[in-house]
Amino acid sequence: MENQLEVFKEVAIEALPKNYQKYLPNQTKTADFESFWQQTLDELKKIPLHITRESVAYPSAYFQVEKITFQSLYSETIVGWYILPKHRTGRIPCLIEYLGYLSRRGEPFQYAHWAQLGLAVLVFDVRGQGGDTADSAPYKAPTMNFPMGKGLLKKEDYYQRRVYCDSVREIEVACTLEEIDEQAIFLNGASQGGALALAASALTTHSLPFVMADVPSSCDVEKRIQEETGSYQEITQFLRNYPDAETRVLKVQSYFDLKNFAENIQVPVFASVGGKDPVCPPLNFCALYNRLTCEKRLSVYPHNHHDGGGSSHMRKKMQLITTYLKQQNKFGNK
C-alpha cells in the first residue's frame, strides 16, 4: 500500500503549519468506551438485516440500478442505491459512499465514475437527513431541530450512535451481496461522510483494503463545539439553552469523537483536508490523524475550503483504487 500512496506526497501533512503537525490534544474517552460500543454492536447484531432489492429502470448502457434497503438500529429501514456495472464477470469490488450532512443520495449517475472503474456502488440516505431514510425512534427531551442536536444528554440516545451503527451495517450488507467480492470493499466519504467511513472502519470486524476520508468531521469535538463550526453549531446552541448540561453533553460526545477511536482504526487511511476549511477545520482532524498508528496519508490543499481537493483529488482516489485492483488482480468488469 505504501508505494501506492507515494503519488500524494506533494501535498502531504508537511503543507500544514508546524503546530498542526504536532497537535495532539488529550483523548476524552472514559473507562467504559470500549464496552459501550461492544454492547451497541451486540444490540445491532440481534436485528435481522432484511435486505430488499428492487430493479430500477435507468437510462445507462454501462450500469444497472437497484433500490436497496436493510434494517438497522431500532429496526429502522435504511434506503439506498445499489449500482452495478452491466459488463462484469464473477464477484466484483464494491465502494460504499457515505454522504455529507443533510445530503441525499441523489441520482445514480452521480456515482458513475466508480462504476466505470468496474466497482459496484452502495450509497444510502443517512437516517433523518431529508432523504428516504426516516429516523422514527423517539428521542428523550430536550432536543434540537437538526439531527446532531438530538439525544444529547445520554450516550445510548444520541443521534450519532444510530448513524455509526448504520455505517457499520452497510459493510455487512455489502458482504452478503452475491455480486460483491467481500475482500475488496472500499469506504469513501466527505465531511460527515468521511467521519462515517472512519467510524465504520473502527467498529467493523471486517477486513478492508483502505478508507478514503475527505475533509472529515466529528474530530476534536469539544473544540468544534467551542468554535461553533459546521454541524456542531447545533450543540453549541443547545448549551446556550441549557448551560448546566455542559458536563453531561461533553461526556456523551466523547463516545462519538473520532480522536477517541484512533487505536481502533487499523485499516490504511487516505485522507484530505482544505487548509482554509471553516466547516471542518483541518486542525480538528489532526487530533485524530496525528494519533493514527495505521498506514496513513494526508493530502493537504492549503488554499481550499470545505471543497477540499475537489475534482483533482477525486482523480487521485480513482487512480489509487485502480492501482490497487490491478495489483490484486481484482478487476471484475470486461
N, C-alpha and C positions, 0 to 999 in steps of 0.2 A: 504493500500500500504506500509506503514512504516514497518510492520512486514516482508513483502516480501523482503525488501531491507536489512534486517539485515545481511544476508549471506555475503554481500560485505564490511562489516565494516573493515575487516582485512587489506584492502589496501585502506583506506579512505584518505581524503584530509590531514589528520594529517601526512601522509607519506611525504608530500612536505615540503620544507623549510618554516620557520615561515613567511618570507616576502611574499611568495606566498599566504599563507592563509589569509593575510591581504591586499593583493594587490587590490586596488580599484581606478584606475585612473578615472578622471572625464569623464562623458559621453560627447559626442561631438554633440549630435543631436540638430538641430535647431528648431525654433518655428513651422515650417511647416512640421515637420517629420510625425506626425500622418495624417495630411490632404493629404500629398503626397501619402502615402500608401493607404489611403481610395480612393483617386482618381484613383490610379493604379488598385485597386481591382474592382472598379466600371467599369473601362475600360475593365478589363478582363471578367466581367460578361456579357458584350454585345456580346462576341464571343461565338457562339454555340460550344458545346463540340464535336459534330460529331464523336462519338465513333465508331470505326470499330473493328470487331473481326474476325479472320481467324484461323481455326484449323490447327495445325502443327503436322505432323506425328513425333512422338518421341519415342525412344526405352526405355520405362519405364513401369513397371507393376503397379507403385504406383501413378504416377501423369500424367496429361494431360497438353498439352501446346497449347496456342493460341498466335498468333501475335496480338497485340492490338495497336490501335492508337487513338489519340484525338487531338483536336486543342487547341492552347493556344495563348498567346500574339502575335500580328501581324499575326494571323491565321496560325502560324507555326504548322506543323504536328509533333507530338511527338510520337516516336515509341518505343514499348517495348514488354516484355513478360508478359503474364497472365498465371500463373501456378496454377492448381487446383488439389488437391488430388482426385484420382479416386473413392475412397471409402469414401463417405461423406453422411450426411443426413441434410436436412434443410440448413439454412444460416450458413456460417462458418466465423471464424475470418480471417483477412487479414493483412499481413505485407507488407508495402511499403518500398522497398530498394532503398535508394538514393546512387548514385555512386560517387566515388572519382574523382579527377580532371584528365581529359584526359583519363578516363577509358571507356570501352564499356560494355554493359550488358552481353556479352559473351554467354555461353551455359546455358540452363535451369538447368542442373544438379548441377551447382554451388549454387543453392538455394534449393536443395533437403532437406537439414536439416530442413528448415522451413516447407516444405510440409509434412515431416514425422511427424511433430507435429500436423498436421491437419489444417495448415494455407493455405489460398490462398496467392499467392505472386504476387505483381506487381513491375516490375523493368523496368525503361525506360532509353534509352540513353539520356544523357544530351545534349541539343542543342549545335551544333558546336564543339563537342569534339571528333570527329573521329568515332562516331557510325552512326546509320541510321537516326538520327535526325539532320536535317540541321539547319542553323541559317541564314535565307535568307534575312531578312530585313536589309538594309544597315545601316552602322554607319557613323556618321559625322567624317570627317578627322580633325586632325590627329589621327591615331590609330596604335596599335601594331599588331604583327602577331598572338599572342595567345589570347584566349578568355578573360582572366582577364585584358587585356590591351586595350579593345575595348570600345569606348564611354566614355572615362574618363572625358570629360570636361562638361558633362551635365547629371544630375541625370536621366532625362527621357530617355536618350540614353544609359546609362551604361549597360553593359552585365548582371550583376547580377540582375538587375530589371527583365529581361526576365526569368532567371532560377529560381528566387524566385517565380515568378508567376507560372511557370511550376510546381514547387513543391507543391504549394497550390492546383493547379488544379488536381494533381494526387489524392489528397484526395477526391475531387469532383467526379472524375471518380470512385473511389472505392465505394462511396456511391450510385452510380447509378447501379452498377452491381448486378444482381438478386441473385447471389450465396453468396453474402457477407453480413455479419452482420455488419451494419454500426456503431454499438455501440462497436465494437471490432476491431478497425483499429489501428495497431501499426506502428510507424515510426522508421526506423533504417538506420544508415549510418555511414561511417568513413571518416575522413578528410573533403574534400568538402562535402561528403555525410552527415557527421554529422552536418555540418553547414546548409545544405539544410533542414534536418529534423527539426532542431531548428527553422529556419526561417519559415518553413511551420507551425509549431505548434504555432508560434507567430501571424501569419497572418490569419490562418483559423478561422472560426466561429464554426467549428465542434468540438464536444467533443471527446477527445482521452483518452485512458487508461493511456499511458505514452509514452515517447520518449526515444530512445536509441541512444546516440551520442558518437562515439569513436574518439579520437584524433581530435576534431573538429577544423575546420579552421574558417576564417572570424571573428575573435575576436581581439579587440585591434589593429585595422588596421593601425593606424599611426605608431605604434611601429613595426608592421610587415614590413611596407614599409621601415622604417629607417634601420632595421636589415636585409632586403633582404631575408626573409625566405619564402620558398615554392613558391607558385604561385605569391606572391606579389613582387617577383623579377622583374616581367614584368612591374609593376607600377614604381618601382624604376628606371628601365631603361628609361621609358617614361620621368621621371622627369630629368634624365641626359640630354635627348634630348631637353626637354622644361622646363628648370628650372623656368622660370617666371610663369609657370602654377601651381606651387605647391599649392597655396592657393585654387584655384578652384578645383583641383583634390582632396585635402583632404576634402573639403566641400562635394563634391559628394560622397566620400567614407563614410562619416558619415551616410548616409541614408541606408547603407548596412552593417555597423559594428554591429555585434550581441550584443555587450555590450549595444548598444542603444535600443535593443529590450527587455531588461531584464524584464521590467514591463509588457510586453505583453505576456510573456511566463508563463502561469498559469497551464499547464499540468505538472505532475511529470516528472522529468528529471533524467535519469540514464546515466551517462557519464563516460568516462575513458580517461586517458592520459598516455603517456610514459614519465617518468621522464627525459629522455635524448633525447627527440624528437627534432631534429634540423629543421624539416619541419613545424610543427605546435607546437611551444614551449608551454609547459603547463602553463607558466606564463601568456601568452596571453589569454588562455581560462579562467584563473582565473578572468580576468577582467569582464567576463560575469558571471561565476559561483558564485562569491562572492556577486553579486548583486541580484541573483535569490531569490525570496521570496516564490516560489512554493516548494513543496516537492521535495527533490533532494538527490542524492548520487553520489559521485565522487570516482571511483576506480582508484588508482594510482599504476603504475608499475614502480618503481623507477629506475630500470636498463634498461628499454626498450626504444627503439627509436620510429620511426613512426609506427612500427607494433603494438604498444600498448600492450594489454594483449594477443593478438593472439588467438590461439585455446582454451586456458583455459578460456579466457574471453568470448568467444563465447558460451562455455558450460554454463557459468553462466547466460548469456542472455536467452538461451534456457530454463534454469531452471526457470528464472523469469517469462517468458511467460507461461510456463506450470503451475506453481503455481497459477498465476492469472486466467487462464482459468478454472482450477479445482475449484477455489473458486467461480467463477462466473457461473459455470456450463455451459460453452460455448463451450465445445468440440463438433465439428460437424462431426468428422470422426468416422468411425466404423471399 
